[in-house]
Amino acid sequence: MAIKIKSAQEISAMRESGKILGKILKELSDYLEPGMSTLDLETKAEELFVRYGARPSFKGYMGYPNILCTSVNDEVVHSIPNDIPMEKGDILSIDCGAEVSGMHTDSAVAVIVGGETSELAKRLVDTCISALFAAIRTVKAGTHLGDIGHIIQSITEANGFSIIRDLTGHGIGHTVHEEPCVLNYGVAGKGEILPAGATIAIEPIISAGRGAIETLDDDWTIITRDGSLSIQHEHTILVTEKGCEILTRRPEEVIPD
């Protein structure tokens, strides 16, 4: 299936959706403190979606029951919010989607509960964030999907971590998941070529262990099989002729060099 090029009207709706989603994830990150549960974040997110007038993309998508996916420590993705208190030093990915005028954006923020954690966990989080923005900097019309995967894989593995190969980024817009599949590993110069007007979600998903995963009995929560830490950081971007636009950029977000 061909990569969908978005119209000016569709891009405008995605800009609005992404702007709102960025605000929501920033406010959730600022709100977070040790002792809170991921269900506390879910309740806050519900309030924020009402305030900003967007629809949460994930709730009801393929039967998913919540607004947020909140993955803590060895949880990889798709973790359903629960009432277990988080501790200082836990690492957390808050993953969320927003829809405005029928157009979706998707983003995840990697955060450290309480701001301090182990050296290994901090390095894992920093590596994931660095890999995302290095990949984003490679994107423009004519970029191969393999270029994105190659740089994410290279940075991740150079730091001694593993790509979780069963989970990928994706196209996005009219639905939460569209073509193409955006792998977090690959060969530079290979794969589909991105056209201007394409919108994709790039999301490094990495672990401190071997990268093997399994799904829990709730049929959603995915964890690392070896119990190692995992983290995800994600943005939705618009491909342009000369580069790309981060549609889900958060207020005051620092973009690393």
N, C-alpha and C positions, 0 to 999 in steps of 0.2 A: 504494500500500500504506500502511495506517495506521501511525502511529508507535506502537511497542510500549511500553506502560506496564508497568513491572517490579513484581513482587510484593515483599512485605517480605522473603521468603526469598531472592529473586533479588538484591535490593539488598544484603542482608547479605553474600552471596557476592562481589558486586562491590566492596563496601567492603574485604573481605579481599584480594581480588585487587589492588585499587588501592593498598592500604597496602604490600603486598609490592613492587609495581612501583615505587612511589615510593622505597622503600628501595634497590632495585636500581639505579635511575637515579642516586640520590644517591651510592651507593658507586662506581659507574662514573665519575661526574664527579670524585670525589675521587681516584680511582686514576689518572686520566689525567695524563700529563706528556709534554713534548716528547720525541721519539725513539720513542715507542710507535707501534704500528700499530693500525689498527682491528681487525685479527685478534686482537691482544692483548686488546682490550676484549671481543671475542666469547668468548675463552677464559675471561675473568673472569666474564662473564655466565653462562656455562654452570655455573660453580662456584656462583654466587649462587642460581640457580634451584634447584639441588639443595639448597642450604643452607636456603632458605626454603620449599621444598615446593610450589612452583607449577609450572605447565606453561607454557613459552614459546608464546605464541599464533601468532607469525609463522612459526616453523619448520615447514615443510611446507604452510603456507597457500598454496593455489593454486600449489604447487610451489616456494615460496621456500625456499632451502637453509639459512638461518641463523636465529639467535635475534634478532640486531640488524639494523637498517638504519643504516648509519653514513655520513652524507653530509658530505663535506669540501669547503669552498670553493665551487667552481662546481657541485658535485653537489647536486641538489635533494632528492630522496627515493629510497628503495629501493636505496641503494648497498650492495652485498655487501661485507662485511668482507674486507680484503686485507692483505698484509704490507708495504705501503709506509709507511715511518716518517713520522709527522706532525711538523711544525715549529712552533716557537713562533710564535704569531700566526695560525696556521690557525684557521678557524672550523668547528665540527662540530655536526651534529645527531645525537644518539643517540636513535633511535626504537625502541620496544619494546612488546610486548603481553604480558599475563599472564592465565592462566586458572586459576580456582579453582572447583571444583564446577560446572563447565560454563558459568561466566559470565566474560566477558572484559572487560579494561580495556586502554586504549591511551594511551601518553604519549610525548612527545619532549622532550628537553632540549637547548637551544642553549648551547654552551660555547665558550670561547676557549682554545685550547691554550696553556698557559703563562701564561694570565691577562692578557696584553697583546697588542694587535694594532693595526692601523692605525685612524685616526680613522673612516674610512668603514666598515670592518668592524664596529667597536664600535657605531657608530650604527645599523647594520643589525640587529645582534643586539638592541640595546636597543629598537629600534622594534618588532621582532617580539614580544618579551616584553611590552612595553607594550600592544600591540594585543590580544594574547591576554587579558590581565587586564582590559582595558577592556571587551572583549566579554563575559567571564565576569560582570562586574558588572552587565551589562544583563539577565541571564537570570533569569527567574522564570516561573511558570505564566502563560500569556497572551502571552509574548514572541513576536514574529514572527521567523522565520528571517532575514528581510531586515534586522531590527535588528542582528543579529550581524554579518552581512556588511557592512552599512553602516559600522559603527564600525571594523571591521578595515581596510576600504578607506580610510576617511577618514584614519586615523592613518598608515597606510602611505604614502599618496600625499602627505600633508602634509609628510612627511619626505623626499620626493623619490624614493621607491622604488616598485616595481611589485608588484602581486598576480600570482601565477602562477595564472591563472584555470582552467587545466585540472586542477588538483588541489584537493581539497576535504576538509573535515571530514565527519563521518558519524555516524549512529546506531551504537550498540554495545551488546553484552550477550550474547545467545545465540551470536552470531557476531561476528567482528572488524568486519564492515561490515554495518550494517542501515540501513533508512530512519530518518531522512530524510538527504538530502544537505545538508550545512552549508557553503554557499558562503562564501568570504572576500571577497565583494563583494555589493552589493545596495542595495535601497531600503528605508529605514526604514518600518515599518508594512505591509510587503508580505510575502508568503510564508506558509508553513504556521505555525500557532500551536502552540507547545510546551505540552503538558499536564504537570501534576505527575506525577512517576513516570517520565518519559522520561529516558533516559541518552544523552548525545551526546559525541562527541570534537570539540572545537574546536581547530583547528590552522592558524593563519596560516602560509602558505608564501609567502615574498616574495623578491624579488631586487633587487640594486642596478642591474640593467640593464633591458631591455625586457620581460622576463617570458616570452619564447618558450622552449620546451624541446624536447629530443629524447631518445630512448632509445638507450642504447648496445647493442652487439652481444650483451651478456649477457642482453638482454631484460628487465632489471630496472632498472639504474642510469639515472636520469634526470638530465640536466645542462642548464644554461642554454645556449641556442644561441649566445649572444654571449660566453660565457666569464665572465660577471659572477658575483659572489658571490651565494649564496643561503643562506637559513636557514629553519628550522622550529622552532616551539615549541608544545607540545600538552599538553592535559589532558583527561581524561574527567570529566564532571560529571553530577550528578543534579539534575534540575529539581525544585524544591519550590514550594509556594504563595507563599512570600515571597522566594525567591531561588534559590540553588543551592548544592550541596555539591561541592567538588572532591574526587573520589574518589581521584585519583592524586597528591595533594599529597605532596611530598617532605619528609623530616625537615629541620627548620630552614630550610625554604624561605621566603624573604622575598617577600611578596605586595606588589607596588608599589601605591602610592595611585593 
